[in-house]
């Protein structure tokens, strides 16, 4: 009986001590309860470490924050004439004395620019220029894919690519500066893919430039021209409506015009937009579109006019758009934490938007989806009457597919695929020639990773 009473007393004492340790603010050298746990206190992030046989708090690392430039929100009246993009409105004061750099990927994520550098607003309302999570917070596939693509993240040297810019006066100047830097970094990553120097024409325009755009067939088709498709609106029409969140539009490719082969890129933007209310994908637009120049250059490597149908057969939708998303998300957001959040946000939003079309519950579902994203309209039978739903999923679910490929085969594996684009005539042939397995085997290997991301992000819940 005495032994039992003693045991109960010891248990209560231990419980009290544990509660006291958990409740007390962390101090360097004081006792903590579990290796690896962290606490934020007085502007520092403390981590529990093991020294000898004791678990103690380390010295802590300062949490970086960035003060945004306070600029008033735009009014719905006529667009401002300034060419300096409105960055972000001054955030509401944080309710917490110790703000953290956390965002909810199931809601809108706001980014800003400070001296053309990306900053991100946390859910506490404070802007940060860094992320406090370690790389071990993310899956091994995501870690490796990120590391493969960011071997020299700030390199901007690209001797094989010459950019020729045409930036209209209506285009916000700090957004133009940001896009130019992002294009330099993208070109540096892919410079060695180009066997000789090429020119890339870059156009930056707003809805105020309709007259200018009318003189360029490619820009006219993408930005102004209308079709008979139900509900279709051009990018400029959508900017004029002001009925939805504005965005940074883009397009890119590499082709022959009047006997000259060159890359071509455009970036559109509503002249009245401010970054506090702009679509959360905009920081990756430049690097996404530049990869289309890389893909098309690889396909037309010998500068031969190969059939357009063959282009679509070899460059499946999930490869062209999905891998462009993977690479731009993992290189366009400054650190692995922001990149991971952006990928998750894109994955959750697209899953929610088309939840009525398809729900992925098994590996068989994931494989069927990958096959449909590959063929789109050419499939004998689709699980949807609207191929556009599949096309949109080829961006988000395709991004997860090609993240797995990059995390498994590395950047060199992706470059092997690019090397085979000019010599193969189908996607299956492309994968066999570059990775040594058929597309069905590839889909079977990727399927568990898609389910892993669905389970982790749980997009069907609020």
N, C-alpha and C positions, 0 to 999 in steps of 0.2 A: 504494500500500500504506500509506504514512504517512497519507494522507488518510483511509483507511478506519479505521486505528487511532485517529486523532484523533477521528473521528466516534463510534466505539464508546465512547471515553473520555468524550466530552461527553454521550453518551446515559446512561452509567452515573452520571455526576455529577448530571445533571438528575433521573434517577430517584431517586437518593439524597436530593436536596434535596426532591423531592416527598414522599418517604416521611417525611422529617424533619418537613416542614410538617404532614403529616397526623397524625403521631404526637404533636407538641407540643401542649400545651393552648392554647386560643385566648386571646390577649391583645389588648387594644385597640391597633390600629395595626400588629400583626404580620401577616406575609404569610399569605394563604390561597390556595386553588387555583381556586375557581369561584364566581362571583357567585350569591348566593341560598342557598348551603348554610348550614346552621346546626349549632351544637354547644352542648350544655349543659355548663357547667363551674362549679363552686363556687356553685351556686344562681342562675346567670345563663344566659340564652340568647343566644349570640353569632351574628351573621349576617355572611357575607362580602359586602362591598360594594366598588364600584369608585370610587376617588378618584384623579382624573387618569388616569394609565395603570396605576396599581397596584391590585392586589386585596388588601384588608386586612380584618381583623376590626373590627367596630364596637365601641362601648363595652359592648354587652350590655344585656339587659333582665332584671330580676329575675323569677324564676318564683314565682308566688304559690302557697302551700299553705295548707290550713286544718286545724287540729287538730280532730279529731272529739270529741264528748262521749263519754267512755268509760262505757258502760252494759252491764251483764251481759246475756248471751243469755237469752232466756226459756226456762223449763223446760217440758216437756210436761204438767206438773201444771195444776190449775185456773188459769184466766186471771187475770192481775193486775188489781187493782181500780183502779190509778192511771189517770187519764184523760190522762196525758202519754205520747204515743207513744214507744216505744223507738226511738231514732234509729239508731245503728249500734254494733256492738261495736267495741272498740278494735282497730285493725288490727295484724297482725303487723309487727314492725320490717322496714323495707325492706332488702333485700340490697345495694342501691345507695346510695352516699353522695350521689347526685345524682338523686333521683326525678323522673320526668317524668310529665306528665298524660295518658298514653296508656292506652287500653283496647282490648281485643280484642272487636270487635262480634260475633264468633261464640261468645261466652260470656256469662254473666250480667253485667249492669252494675249496680253498687250505687250508690244515691244516698242521701244523708242530709239532715237538716235541722239547720241551726244558726240559731237565732232566726228560725225559719220561712223561712229562705232556703235554696235548694237548694245542696248540695255533692255532689261526685262522687268516688268512690274510684278511683284509678288502679290499674293492674295491679301497681304497686310497693307497694300497700297504703296509700298516703298520700292524704288527701283534698285536693281542690283546689276553689277557687271560680271558676276561670277556665280558659280553654283557650289554649294558646300558638300555635296555628296561625293563619296569616293567611287572609283570605277567599279569596285566590287559590289556596288549597289545594283548593278545591272547584269543581265544575262551574259554568259560567256560569249555567245554569238554576237551580241551587241557590242561588247567590249572589243572583240577582235575586229569586227567590221569597222568600228570607229578608229581603232589604232591603225589599221591598214590604210585608211583614207586620209589620215592626218599625220603622216610621217614628217612632213614639213609644212605645217598648217599656215604659216604666214609668208611663205615663199610667193613672190609675184613675178618671177622672171620667166618669160616665155618667148625666146628668140624665134620660134617657128610660127608664132601667131601675131599678126598685126591687126589691131582694132582701128577701125575708121568710124568715128562717132559723128552722129547727126542728132544733136540734142536741141529740141525746140525751146524757144524762150519761155513757153508756158509751163515747161516741166520743172517741178520743184528741185532746186539746186542741190540741197543736201541729200535727197534721194538719188539724184544722178551721181553724186560723189560716192555714195555707198555702193551703188550698182557697179560702178567702174572698178572699185577695189575688189568686189566679189568676182567680177569677170577676170581680173588679173590673177586672182588666186586659183580660179577654175582652170584658166589657160596654163598656169604653171604646173598644175597636177597632171594635165594631159598633153603637155608640150611634146613629149617624146613619141606620142602616137602619130604625130604628123611628120611625114617623111621629107617634106620640103615646106618652105614658108608659104603660108596662106594668108589671105585677107579676110577679115570678118567685119561686115558692115553692121553697125549698131544704131538703131533708131529709138529715140525716147520721145513720146508724144502724149498729148492729152486730148480730150474731146474738143478743145479749142482749135485743133489743127486739122479739121476736116478738109479744108481747101488744099493744104499741103499734102495730106494723105492721098487725095484724089489723083495725084500724079505718080503714084507708086502702086502697081497692080497688086502686089503681095500684101502691102499694108491695107489697101482698099478692101481686099477680100476678107481679111481677118478683123478689121476694125470697124468698117462702115457698111459693107455690102450686106444686104438682107436676103433671105431665102424664103421659100414658101413653106418651110417646116413649121408646124403648129407651135406657137409659143416661142419661136426663135427670136432673139434680140442680139444685135451686134454689141461689142464691148462699149462703144461710144453711146449707143442707145441706153444701155444699162447705167452708164455714168449719169446720163441726163435725167433718168427717172428718179434717182436718189431714193428708191424704195427699198434698197437692200444695202448691206454692208459693202463699201467699195473695196477694191482690190488692186494689186499690181498685176496686170495682165502680161502675158509674154508668149512669144513664139520663136521657133528657131529651126534651122536646118542648113544643109550644105548642098548646093546644086549648081547647075550651069545656067548662066543667063548671057545671051549674046556672045557665046563662045568663051566666056570667062567663068571659071569655077571659083566660088567663094562661099564663105559662111554668111548667114544673114540672121540677125536677131532684132526683135522689137520688144520694147517694154512700154506698156500703156499705163496711164494713171489718171484718175479723176483730178482735175485741177483744184477742186474744192476739198479733197479728202484730208483728214488728219489721222495720224497714226494711232490715236487713241481708239478709233472706231473702224479700223481697216482689217480686212481678213487676215487671220493669224499666220497664213502661209507665206506672206510676202518676203521674209528674209531669205528664202531659199530659191526665189524665182530665177535669179541670174544664173546660178549654178545648175539648176534644172535645165534651163533652155540651152546653156552652152553644151551640155552633154548631148543634146540632139545634134549639134554640129559635129561632135566627135563621132556619134553613131553613124550619121550619114556619110561622113568622110570615110569611115571604115568600110561602109557598104559600097560606096562609089570610089574605092581606093585608087583604081587605075583610071579614074575620071571617064568612066564609060557610062553611057545612058542605059542602065539596066531597067527592065520593066517595072512599073510601079506595083503591079500585082505581086511580083517577086519580093519587092521591098516589104510589103505587108506580110507575106508568107514567112520570111526569115525573121524580121523584127516583129515578133508578136507584141500585142498591146501591153501585156504585163511586163515584157522586157523593155520596150521603148519607154513607156511612162513609169512603170514600177521601179526599174533600176535607176532612172533619172531622179525619182523621188528619194529612193534610198540614199543615193550619193549626195544629193543636195541637202537633205535633212541632216545627214551626218557630217557635212562639212560647212553648213551655213549658219550654225547657231553657237559658235564660239567654244562650247565645251560639251562633254558627253551628256551631262544632265539635261541641258536645254535641248540638245538633239533628241534625246530619248523622249522627253516630254512632247516635243513637236511631232515625232513619229506616232506616239500614242494618241495625241490629240487628233491627228489626221485619221488614224485607224478607227477611233471611237466615233468621230463625226460621220464618216462614210458608212460605218456599220449601222448607225442609228438612222441615217437618212434613207437607207434602203432596206430597213429591217423587214418591211412588208414583202420585199421581193425574195429574200433568201435568208435563212438562219443556218449557220454552220454549227452542227452538233457533233460531228465525227470526222475522222480522217478521210472517210469516203466522201463526205460533203466537201471537204477542203480540196481533195483531188479533182472532183467534178467541177468545182469553181475554177481551179487553175486551168483546166482544159477549155472551159468556156471562155475565159479571159484570153486564151491564146487565139481562138478562132473567131470570136465575136459573131459577126453576121454570117460568116461562112459555115457555122455549125449546122448540122442537119436538123437539130432540135435544141432549142434553148429553154431554160427554166424561167424565162421572162419574155414578155412580148416587146420589151424595150431594151435593145442592145446598149443604149446609152448608160443604163444602170451598170452593166458589166464593164463598160468603158471607164466609168468613174471608180469602180472597185479595182480596176487594173492599176490605178494610181496608189491606193492605200494597201490593198492586199498584195498587190505586186511589189510594193515597197518591202513588205515583210518577207516575201519570197526571196528577193534579191539581197536583202540583209543576210538571210541564211547562206546564200551562195558566197557572199563576200566574207562572212564570218567563218566559212568552211574552207573555201578555196583561195581566199585572199584577193588582193588587188591584182596579182599576177594571173589568177584564174579568170577574172573579169576581162583582163587584157587579151587573154587567149581567145575568149569569145569574140572580142572585137576583131582580132586577127582573122577569124574564120568567116566574118560577115560577107566578105567579098568573094568567097569561094564556095559557099553552100547555097542550097535552094529551098531549104525548109528549116523550121525551128528544131525539129528532131535531129536533122543532120548537123545543124549548128552545134547542138549540145554534145552529140556523139564525137564530133571532130575536136572539140575544145576540152571537154571534161571527161570524156571516155565512158559515158553512160547515156542511155536513152532518156527521152523527156519523161516517159512514164515512171521510170526509176527515180528521176530527179523529183518529180511531184510527190512520190511516195515518201521520199526522205524529208521533204520540206513540210509535209502535212502536219506532223506533230508540233512543229514550231509555230504554225498558224494557230493551232489549238491552245498552245501554251500562252500565246499573246491574248487570245480571247479570254482565257481563264484569268489571266493577270489583270487585264484592263476592265473586264466585266462590262462591256459597252451597253448591254441591254438594261442595266440598272441606272438609276439617277445618280 
